Amino acid sequence: MREVSEGDPIEIYLALDEAQDPDAMRAAAAKKLAVPVEDLPELRVLRRAIDARGKHTRFHVLLGVGPSPSNDEWALPHPREVRSPIRVVIVGSGPAGLFCAYELARHGIASRIIERGKRVQPRRRDIALLNREGLVDADSNYCFGEGGAGTYSDGKLYTRAHKRGSVRDVLEILALHGAPPEILVDARPHIGSNRLPKVVTALRERLEAVGVEFHFESKLARILEEGRGRERRVWGVELADGRSFEADAVVLATGHSARDVFEMLDQMNVTLEPKGFALGVRVEHPQALINRIQYGADAGHAALPSAYYRLAATVEDRGVFSFCMCPGGWIVPATTEAGAQVVNGMSLSKRDSPFANSGIVAAVEPADWEAQGFDGPLGGVRFQQHIERAAYEAGGGGLRAPATMMTDFVASRG
């Protein structure tokens, strides 16, 4: 008999038909611990994952002792009334900008967020025009606007990186503002493009309520600085409409697509260092095919979500891997520039599209684009633009993505 202790997770497996049955969960825990069911304390789910490695798909569950924390206990401490004057300017209202303002507000530090794009609702109309007519608004699209790129392109919340510690606090903040509580226990948490706009709006409204300022359709034109050498310092920002804000600190949370900001920093002689990135294509398959491959005979069971996959290989000393795999999802146009073609993937919360898609990408390093004649700290950005414009031309314009069968692509045909 194993003693039940509060800090010792209980590992169990549940059949698909048992997944939503509390009695089955307690029976499995009692069997694992070799104790009568009636001797078990209250249990809560710590983590839930799908295990499809064996003949039959099942759920792998970690249980903890005691009740689940109430939402009043999530994401403590909460933001509090901030102190004036505002001396921090945050450029960008994507995840980095929002969570920067949130963390500052936890300490009572006031901040002002400036965002080139629009709020959630008017941004939705610009994205509809982008999807329907191929009209690109350079400041309001899938990348720019309230909440950043994630607001209308999926909301996956898992990461391969664990060096920075637990992301539990981030998940609790999102759940506190309307994300489904299941993200706190699911091994691959997901919110969905239909739910994220409300979550992002709720986050902004909480921050506004404690004194954080938001300025939408407010594009950074210039970072204001003074002094030279070691005495050089930033003292504010100037916007494209002529307004300016003083600041003791300016946080650039602009995302990877704000190329004009990189240009600005280069012109200011700020030290920029090129880094490698991943570049590739997006592949689309019938979701039913992925379900059969992953779940086998259990494909179609009501307890199973649309299946995902992850692929990784090393080819000629270069990493090649799947990225941003979207079960039951859609491919969307993600360019921020006219005459360029970029695609991304997204899923709604139900992930009920008949298609699955994923990026299949290869690692590229500065030496790769330098060999193509793209030099300097922004050589990688120029290389990206070159590829995006070539993709636009290959599709015949109008944001029609060039496409081919995967078998032909692998065989270098067409």
Secondary structure, DSSP 4 states (H G I P E B T S, - for coil): -PPP-TTS-EEEEEEGGGTT-HHHHHHHHHHHHTS-GGG---EEEEEEEEE-SSSS-EEEEEEEESPPPPGGGTTSSPP-PPBSSP-EEEE--SHHHHHHHHHHHHTTB--EEE-SS--HHHHHHHHHHHHHH---BTTBSSSSSTTGGGTTS--B---S--TT---HHHHHHHHHTTS-GGGGTBSS-B--TTTHHHHHHHHHHHHHHTT-EEE-S--EEEEEEE--GGG-EEEEEEETTS-EEE-SEEEE---TT-HHHHHHHHHTT-------EEEEEEEEEEHHHHHHHHHGGGTT-TTPPPP----EEEETTEEEEEEEEETTEEEEE--SSTT---EEEEE-TT---SEEEEEEEEEE-HHHHHTTT--STTHHHHHHHHHHHHHHHHTTSTTPPP---HHHHHTT--
